[in-house]
Amino acid sequence: MRKTTHPAGTVHRLSIDSKALVGNRLGDPATRIVDVYVPHGHDGKDLPLLVDLVGYTAGGPAHTAWKSFTENVPERLDRLIGDGKMAPVAVAFPDCYSRLGGNQYVNSPIIGNYEDFLIAEMLPEVETRFGCGGAGKRGVFGKSSGGFGALVHAMRHPDIWSAAAGHSGDAGFENLYLPEFPATLRALAKSGNSIEKWLTGFEAKPKLDGKDTLVLMILAQAASFDPDPDPNAFLGLRLPVTLDTCELIEERWQNWLRWDPARMVQTKADAIGKLKAFYLECGTEDQYNILYGTRRIHKTLNQRGISHRYEEFPDTHSGVDYRMDVSLPYLAQALSA
């Protein structure tokens, strides 16, 4: 049952054979689904293009699928556009799900070169097929890991993206990840401190719980930020802490920190300044402590005089899709000008 009475846009499903993802160590398929939303009354031609990077444990099609009690993203777009609160846009929903439960949307020899996939393969395919996007008319947005992806892409590729929105995007790694390492080690200890045994056991379980997912998340981040160069290491996975005493291995931890948006912005603020619009937000009750890293990004941008829109709202990290009602019209307006 649809959640809005406005005429429905159309969701098209593409399948892209990626060269960038061939040979990833997880053995994930290189052929990827990309759903593309086109609003009612449009064929996509000359519309701005937004790209939705979903959070950890999801893939792009999760945002186009039916949802109970609330809207999926196409229904949200139908309502916002139908009510005149948002300029018409096309939206791409790439499936970047991995064996490790998700993606940070950067190049990784373990997970795959998703940064290259999104920019060099997905964008040309979608834009050619629908006549949308193009220089000055592309935006990227996401929440959590997807928010991280949006922030990093904005800072690394202002020549590609002209607008970005980060909802509760991973930032402030000291506050976000350090608290998770002890529980990860306790879980691995039950498998003889073997990542291979733990992951094999995890994949064989008939029922998963939240604790499993948090361990898998840490492994996914390790694959993104600090892949083991040893070809004999299981899937190239290693942690930035000692397995017995949970002490930081400084060289490995520095590899993680190089990807922290709260640190990246120190040298990449000028890139954000090149965008038409940059939106940043986090809930004040975020249970992963991302608020503090987000504030650091905001503070740095203010100090550098970089124009952006920053908001905090009284909520947690979970169930905050309603915040798209704020960010998406903002991005669409900037890209339609």
C-alpha positions as CSV (number, residue, x, y, z in Angstrom):
1,M,0.0,0.0,0.0
2,R,1.4,3.4,-1.0
3,K,2.0,6.0,1.6
4,T,1.2,9.0,-0.6
5,T,-1.7,9.9,-2.9
6,H,0.7,11.7,-5.3
7,P,1.3,10.1,-8.7
8,A,4.1,7.6,-8.4
9,G,7.4,8.0,-10.2
10,T,9.0,5.0,-11.9
11,V,11.8,2.9,-10.5
12,H,13.9,1.3,-13.3
13,R,16.4,-1.5,-12.5
14,L,19.7,-1.6,-14.3
15,S,22.4,-4.2,-14.1
16,I,26.0,-3.0,-14.5
17,D,28.9,-5.4,-15.2
18,S,31.7,-3.7,-13.3
19,K,35.4,-4.0,-14.2
20,A,36.4,-2.1,-11.1
21,L,34.9,-4.8,-8.8
22,V,36.4,-7.8,-10.6
23,G,38.9,-9.7,-8.4
24,N,37.7,-8.4,-5.0
25,R,39.0,-10.8,-2.3
26,L,35.5,-11.4,-0.8
27,G,34.4,-13.1,-4.0
28,D,31.4,-10.8,-4.3
29,P,29.8,-10.5,-7.7
30,A,31.1,-7.8,-10.0
31,T,27.6,-7.4,-11.6
32,R,25.6,-4.8,-9.6
33,I,22.0,-3.7,-9.5
34,V,21.3,0.0,-9.7
35,D,17.7,1.2,-9.2
36,V,16.9,4.5,-10.7
37,Y,14.0,6.7,-9.7
38,V,12.5,9.1,-12.2
39,P,9.6,11.3,-11.0
40,H,6.1,11.2,-12.4
41,G,5.8,13.1,-15.7
42,H,9.5,13.0,-16.5
43,D,11.8,10.7,-18.5
44,G,14.9,11.8,-16.6
45,K,16.2,14.1,-19.3
46,D,18.0,17.2,-18.0
47,L,17.1,16.4,-14.4
48,P,19.7,16.7,-11.7
49,L,20.9,13.3,-10.4
50,L,21.2,12.3,-6.7
51,V,23.0,9.1,-5.6
52,D,21.8,7.4,-2.5
53,L,24.6,5.6,-0.5
54,V,22.8,3.4,2.1
55,G,24.1,2.6,5.6
56,Y,25.8,-0.5,6.8
57,T,23.9,-3.9,6.4
58,A,21.9,-2.5,3.5
59,G,22.1,-2.2,-0.3
60,G,20.6,0.4,-2.5
61,P,17.4,-1.7,-3.4
62,A,16.6,-1.7,0.3
63,H,15.6,2.0,-0.1
64,T,13.3,1.3,-3.0
65,A,11.6,-1.7,-1.4
66,W,8.2,-1.6,0.4
67,K,8.4,-0.5,4.0
68,S,5.8,-1.0,6.8
69,F,4.3,2.0,8.5
70,T,6.4,4.6,6.7
71,E,7.6,5.6,3.2
72,N,10.4,4.2,1.2
73,V,12.6,6.7,-0.5
74,P,10.7,6.8,-3.9
75,E,7.4,7.4,-2.0
76,R,9.2,10.2,0.0
77,L,10.3,11.7,-3.3
78,D,6.8,11.4,-4.8
79,R,5.4,13.3,-1.8
80,L,8.1,16.0,-1.6
81,I,8.0,16.7,-5.4
82,G,4.2,16.4,-5.5
83,D,3.8,18.9,-2.7
84,G,6.1,21.3,-4.5
85,K,8.6,21.2,-1.6
86,M,11.4,19.7,-3.8
87,A,12.5,20.2,-7.4
88,P,12.2,17.1,-9.6
89,V,15.3,14.9,-9.6
90,A,16.4,11.5,-10.7
91,V,17.9,9.3,-7.9
92,A,20.2,6.3,-8.3
93,F,20.3,3.6,-5.7
94,P,23.4,1.4,-6.3
95,D,23.7,-2.0,-4.6
96,C,27.1,-2.0,-2.9
97,Y,26.3,-4.7,-0.4
98,S,29.3,-7.0,0.5
99,R,30.1,-10.3,2.2
100,L,31.2,-8.2,5.2
101,G,27.7,-6.6,5.5
102,G,28.2,-3.3,3.8
103,N,30.5,-0.7,2.3
104,Q,32.3,2.5,3.0
105,Y,32.3,3.4,-0.8
106,V,36.1,3.7,-1.1
107,N,38.5,1.6,-3.1
108,S,39.6,-1.5,-1.3
109,P,41.4,-4.6,-2.6
110,I,39.3,-6.7,-0.2
111,I,35.8,-5.3,-0.7
112,G,36.3,-3.9,-4.2
113,N,37.0,-0.6,-5.9
114,Y,33.6,1.0,-5.2
115,E,34.9,4.5,-5.5
116,D,35.8,3.7,-9.1
117,F,32.6,1.8,-9.7
118,L,30.4,4.7,-8.6
119,I,32.3,7.4,-10.4
120,A,33.7,5.7,-13.6
121,E,31.0,3.1,-14.2
122,M,27.7,3.8,-12.5
123,L,27.4,7.5,-13.2
124,P,28.1,7.2,-16.9
125,E,25.7,4.4,-17.3
126,V,22.8,6.1,-15.5
127,E,23.5,9.5,-17.0
128,T,23.7,8.1,-20.6
129,R,20.6,6.0,-20.1
130,F,18.4,8.7,-18.7
131,G,20.0,11.9,-19.9
132,C,20.2,13.2,-16.3
133,G,23.0,14.6,-14.1
134,G,26.2,15.7,-15.7
135,A,28.7,18.3,-14.6
136,G,27.2,20.7,-12.0
137,K,24.1,18.6,-11.6
138,R,25.3,15.6,-9.5
139,G,24.8,15.2,-5.8
140,V,25.5,12.4,-3.3
141,F,23.9,11.7,0.0
142,G,23.8,9.0,2.6
143,K,23.4,8.1,6.2
144,S,25.9,6.3,8.6
145,S,28.4,4.4,6.4
146,G,26.5,6.1,3.5
147,G,27.0,9.4,5.2
148,F,30.7,8.7,5.5
149,G,30.7,7.8,1.8
150,A,29.0,11.1,0.9
151,L,31.4,13.1,3.0
152,V,34.5,11.4,1.6
153,H,33.4,11.7,-2.0
154,A,32.6,15.4,-1.5
155,M,36.1,16.0,-0.2
156,R,37.9,13.8,-2.7
157,H,35.9,14.5,-5.8
158,P,34.5,18.0,-6.0
159,D,35.1,17.8,-9.7
160,I,32.5,15.0,-9.9
161,W,29.9,15.9,-7.2
162,S,28.4,19.4,-7.0
163,A,26.4,18.8,-3.8
164,A,26.5,16.4,-0.9
165,A,24.6,15.5,2.3
166,G,26.0,13.5,5.2
167,H,23.4,12.2,7.7
168,S,25.2,10.9,10.8
169,G,28.2,9.9,8.7
170,D,31.1,8.1,10.4
171,A,33.4,10.7,11.9
172,G,35.5,11.1,15.0
173,F,36.9,7.6,14.8
174,E,38.3,7.8,18.4
175,N,34.8,8.1,19.8
176,L,33.2,5.8,17.2
177,Y,35.5,2.8,16.8
178,L,37.7,2.6,19.9
179,P,34.8,1.6,22.2
180,E,33.9,-1.3,19.8
181,F,37.3,-3.0,19.8
182,P,37.1,-4.8,23.2
183,A,33.8,-6.5,22.4
184,T,35.2,-7.5,19.0
185,L,38.2,-9.1,20.7
186,R,36.0,-11.0,23.2
187,A,34.0,-12.4,20.3
188,L,37.1,-13.4,18.4
189,A,38.6,-15.0,21.5
190,K,35.8,-17.6,21.4
191,S,37.1,-18.6,18.0
192,G,40.7,-18.9,19.1
193,N,41.5,-15.3,18.0
194,S,41.0,-16.4,14.5
195,I,39.1,-14.0,12.1
196,E,38.7,-16.8,9.7
197,K,37.1,-19.2,12.2
198,W,34.8,-16.4,13.5
199,L,33.6,-15.4,10.1
200,T,33.1,-19.0,8.9
201,G,31.1,-19.6,12.1
202,F,29.1,-16.4,11.6
203,E,28.2,-17.3,8.1
204,A,27.0,-20.7,9.2
205,K,24.7,-19.4,11.9
206,P,20.9,-19.9,11.4
207,K,20.2,-16.8,13.5
208,L,22.2,-13.6,13.9
209,D,22.2,-11.0,16.7
210,G,23.3,-7.4,17.0
211,K,26.6,-8.4,18.7
212,D,27.6,-10.4,15.6
213,T,26.8,-7.5,13.4
214,L,29.0,-5.1,15.3
215,V,31.9,-7.4,15.0
216,L,31.3,-7.8,11.3
217,M,31.1,-4.0,11.0
218,I,34.6,-3.6,12.5
219,L,35.9,-6.2,10.1
220,A,34.3,-4.3,7.2
221,Q,35.9,-1.1,8.3
222,A,39.3,-2.8,8.7
223,A,38.9,-4.1,5.1
224,S,38.2,-0.5,3.9
225,F,40.8,1.5,6.0
226,D,43.7,-0.9,6.6
227,P,43.8,-4.0,4.3
228,D,46.6,-6.4,5.1
229,P,49.1,-6.5,2.3
230,D,50.1,-10.1,3.1
231,P,48.5,-12.2,0.4
232,N,48.3,-15.1,2.8
233,A,46.2,-13.2,5.4
234,F,42.6,-14.5,5.4
235,L,40.7,-12.1,3.1
236,G,43.4,-9.5,4.0
237,L,41.7,-8.8,7.3
238,R,43.5,-7.5,10.3
239,L,42.7,-5.2,13.3
240,P,44.5,-2.1,14.5
241,V,44.8,-3.5,18.1
242,T,46.7,-6.4,19.7
243,L,44.4,-9.4,20.2
244,D,45.4,-10.1,23.8
245,T,45.6,-6.6,25.4
246,C,43.6,-4.5,23.0
247,E,46.5,-2.0,22.7
248,L,46.5,0.2,19.6
249,I,49.0,-0.8,16.9
250,E,49.9,2.8,16.0
251,E,50.8,2.3,12.3
252,R,47.6,0.4,11.6
253,W,45.4,2.9,13.6
254,Q,47.0,5.8,11.6
255,N,45.8,4.1,8.5
256,W,42.2,4.2,9.9
257,L,42.5,7.8,11.0
258,R,43.6,8.9,7.5
259,W,40.0,8.1,6.5
260,D,38.3,10.0,9.4
261,P,36.3,12.8,7.8
262,A,36.8,14.9,11.0
263,R,40.6,14.8,10.2
264,M,40.3,14.8,6.4
265,V,38.5,18.1,6.5
266,Q,41.6,19.7,7.9
267,T,43.2,19.4,4.4
268,K,40.1,19.0,2.2
269,A,37.9,21.9,3.4
270,D,38.6,23.8,0.2
271,A,37.1,21.0,-1.8
272,I,33.9,21.3,0.1
273,G,34.0,25.0,-0.7
274,K,33.8,24.2,-4.4
275,L,30.4,22.5,-4.0
276,K,27.1,24.2,-4.7
277,A,25.7,22.8,-1.4
278,F,27.0,20.8,1.5
279,Y,24.7,19.5,4.2
280,L,25.8,18.0,7.5
281,E,23.8,16.7,10.4
282,C,23.7,14.3,13.4
283,G,21.3,13.4,16.2
284,T,22.2,14.7,19.6
285,E,21.6,11.2,21.1
286,D,23.6,9.3,18.5
287,Q,24.6,6.1,20.3
288,Y,27.8,5.7,18.3
289,N,29.1,9.1,19.4
290,I,29.2,10.4,15.9
291,L,27.9,13.7,17.0
292,Y,31.3,14.9,18.2
293,G,33.1,14.1,15.0
294,T,30.3,15.8,13.0
295,R,30.7,18.9,15.2
296,R,34.4,18.9,14.5
297,I,33.8,19.0,10.7
298,H,31.3,21.9,11.2
299,K,33.8,23.7,13.4
300,T,36.6,23.4,10.9
301,L,34.4,24.6,8.0
302,N,33.3,27.6,10.1
303,Q,36.9,28.4,10.9
304,R,37.8,28.3,7.2
305,G,34.8,30.3,6.2
306,I,33.4,27.5,4.1
307,S,29.7,27.8,3.3
308,H,27.6,24.8,4.5
309,R,24.4,23.9,6.3
310,Y,24.7,22.2,9.6
311,E,21.9,20.8,11.8
312,E,21.5,18.8,15.0
313,F,18.3,17.2,16.0
314,P,17.0,15.4,19.2
315,D,17.3,11.8,18.1
316,T,19.5,8.7,17.9
317,H,21.4,7.1,15.0
318,S,18.5,4.9,14.2
319,G,15.2,5.4,12.3
320,V,16.0,8.9,11.1
321,D,15.1,8.7,7.4
322,Y,12.6,11.4,8.0
323,R,15.6,13.8,8.0
324,M,15.7,13.4,4.2
325,D,12.8,15.8,4.2
326,V,15.3,18.5,5.1
327,S,18.3,17.5,3.1
328,L,17.0,16.3,-0.2
329,P,15.0,19.5,-1.1
330,Y,18.2,21.5,-0.2
331,L,20.3,19.5,-2.6
332,A,17.7,19.5,-5.3
333,Q,17.3,23.3,-5.2
334,A,21.1,23.8,-5.4
335,L,21.5,21.5,-8.4
336,S,18.5,22.9,-10.2
337,A,19.7,26.5,-10.0
